[in-house]
Amino acid sequence: MPNTGLCTTGINFTGGEVLGNREDLFEILNYTKSLCIPFRLNTNSWWSREKNLIVGGLVFPSPLDLVQYLKSIGLGQFAFSYDERIVNSDLSNNLIESIKLCEIKRVGYQVIFTGVNPEKISGIVDNLRRAVGYYLYYLVPVWNEMVDIGGCTQGNKSYDWQSNDAPCGDKGFYHPAYLHVSPDGKIRTCMYAIGSANVGNITEKRFSDLINEFPNNEINRCFSNPVKKQTIFDRFVKPYLPKYRPIIHECTRNAVLVRTVEMRSLDIEPNKSDIYTQIGTELGLIQDRSPKTGKWLRDTFTSNE
């Protein structure tokens, strides 16, 4: 692995369900291990109560066997999501069982809270501990920049406690702690830039080559230079902001900028209107207004992929 300083902590495999029907999953994970890079897996824990699991073309008699195998090939930690859908649902039982498995096999895990006030998190963790029946030795604290911004936008009171500033200070695009690899091979440096491949795609190029090319990446240069970033935003994004509902959170603006730069680079003569319509649709920013109030019918930006 070249000593570029790009990936200081590890790679995060996310997007869709990582432990789903992907035949080359373990090939990718073993290659990551060969580069001596720890990795984290985002999962909804669907597998935690199943038997004779088929994952990545392999059969595992029990979920415990799957966790042990992942640990043996370099898994650094799991990431489990927690939001309002978890409460009083079967998803809650899956989460509890996956935590038990991690504690038994001594594998680190994080619980990523989406749209949950920090004041409530300690109580939720206490409830999880009681449900699991163990002290949560392997629960790993979540950095602020890894918390899902979710619908942190105007009019959504459940996110009022969150700052509208990008918690990483923009460094997620030029000096990230994690790389995020989607099941389709897209690599991005920020969990909020949905659909982005600002590092590249491992189905098209060798991972090591993509890393070596990153210092000269257009988005890297854009975000590492505040003046250039603002200039590009003012030129290519700002004129089209009226097409979107109000963008409040800095991470949302960053995601729009990244997708804009990427999509413009794919076409010598891009259709600007089509680009912004596609981006707005992907990010949930183009919404109808209520005919009675004139307000946006939905004003939440969801960053789950």
URTASUL-V917367 format. One record per backbone hydrogen bond with DSSP energy under -0.5 kcal/mol. CO is the residue of the C=O (numbers start at 0). NH is the residue of the N-H. E is the energy in kcal/mol with one decimal. If there is no record, write none. Layout:
co = <CO,CO>
nh = <NH,NH>
e = <E,E>
//
This chain:
co = <1,5,9,10,10,11,11,12,14,15,16,17,19,19,21,23,24,25,26,27,28,29,30,31,31,32,35,37,38,38,39,40,40,41,42,44,46,49,52,52,54,57,59,60,61,62,63,64,65,66,67,68,69,70,73,75,76,77,78,79,81,82,82,85,85,88,88,89,90,91,92,93,94,95,96,97,98,99,100,101,101,107,108,109,109,110,111,112,114,116,116,117,117,119,120,121,122,123,124,125,126,127,128,128,134,135,137,137,140,142,143,147,149,150,152,154,155,156,158,163,165,167,169,170,170,175,176,176,178,178,179,179,180,181,184,185,185,186,186,187,189,191,192,199,200,200,205,206,207,208,209,210,212,213,216,217,218,219,221,221,224,225,226,227,228,229,230,231,232,232,236,237,239,240,245,248,248,249,250,251,252,253,254,255,256,257,258,259,260,261,262,263,266,269,270,271,272,273,274,275,276,277,278,279,279,280,284,284,287,289,294,299,300>
nh = <3,7,178,12,39,13,180,41,182,17,19,19,21,55,24,27,28,29,30,31,32,33,34,34,36,35,37,10,75,76,12,42,78,17,80,47,49,62,54,59,57,54,52,51,65,66,67,68,69,70,71,72,74,73,38,107,40,109,42,111,113,85,86,88,91,91,92,93,94,95,96,97,98,99,100,101,102,103,104,105,106,77,139,79,111,112,81,114,116,119,120,120,121,123,124,125,126,127,128,129,130,131,132,133,136,138,108,139,142,145,146,114,151,152,155,156,158,159,161,249,168,170,172,173,174,7,8,9,11,180,181,187,13,184,201,181,187,198,199,179,192,193,195,186,203,204,209,210,211,212,213,213,215,216,220,221,222,223,224,228,228,229,230,231,232,233,234,235,236,237,239,240,242,243,247,251,252,253,254,255,256,257,258,259,260,261,262,263,264,265,265,266,269,271,274,275,276,277,278,279,280,281,282,284,285,283,244,286,296,293,289,301,302>
e = <-2.0,-0.8,-1.2,-0.6,-2.9,-0.7,-2.7,-2.6,-0.5,-0.6,-0.9,-0.8,-1.7,-0.8,-1.5,-2.2,-2.3,-2.6,-1.7,-2.1,-2.1,-2.0,-1.0,-0.7,-1.8,-2.2,-0.5,-1.9,-3.4,-1.2,-3.2,-0.5,-2.5,-0.8,-0.6,-1.6,-1.6,-0.7,-0.6,-3.0,-2.0,-2.3,-2.4,-1.9,-1.4,-2.4,-2.3,-2.2,-2.5,-2.3,-2.0,-1.3,-2.4,-1.4,-1.1,-0.6,-1.7,-2.1,-2.0,-3.4,-2.5,-1.9,-0.7,-1.2,-0.6,-1.0,-0.8,-1.9,-2.3,-2.4,-2.3,-2.4,-2.1,-2.0,-2.2,-2.0,-2.3,-2.5,-2.4,-0.7,-2.5,-1.9,-3.5,-3.2,-0.6,-0.8,-2.6,-0.5,-0.5,-2.4,-0.7,-0.6,-0.7,-1.9,-2.7,-2.0,-2.0,-2.4,-2.4,-2.1,-2.2,-2.8,-2.4,-0.5,-2.1,-0.9,-2.0,-0.5,-0.5,-1.4,-1.5,-0.6,-0.7,-2.5,-1.8,-0.9,-1.8,-1.7,-1.8,-2.8,-2.0,-1.3,-1.8,-1.1,-3.5,-1.0,-1.6,-1.6,-5.5,-0.6,-0.6,-2.5,-1.7,-2.5,-2.3,-2.7,-0.5,-2.3,-1.1,-3.2,-1.0,-2.0,-2.0,-3.0,-1.9,-1.7,-2.1,-2.1,-2.0,-1.7,-0.8,-0.7,-1.3,-2.4,-2.5,-2.1,-2.5,-2.0,-0.8,-0.6,-2.8,-2.3,-2.2,-2.7,-2.4,-2.8,-1.8,-2.8,-2.1,-2.7,-2.0,-1.5,-1.9,-2.1,-0.7,-0.6,-1.7,-2.6,-2.3,-2.2,-2.3,-2.6,-2.3,-2.1,-2.5,-2.4,-2.7,-2.3,-1.4,-0.6,-0.7,-0.9,-0.7,-1.0,-2.2,-2.2,-2.0,-2.5,-2.6,-2.4,-2.0,-2.6,-2.4,-3.0,-1.3,-0.8,-2.3,-0.8,-2.3,-2.5,-3.2,-0.7,-0.5>
//
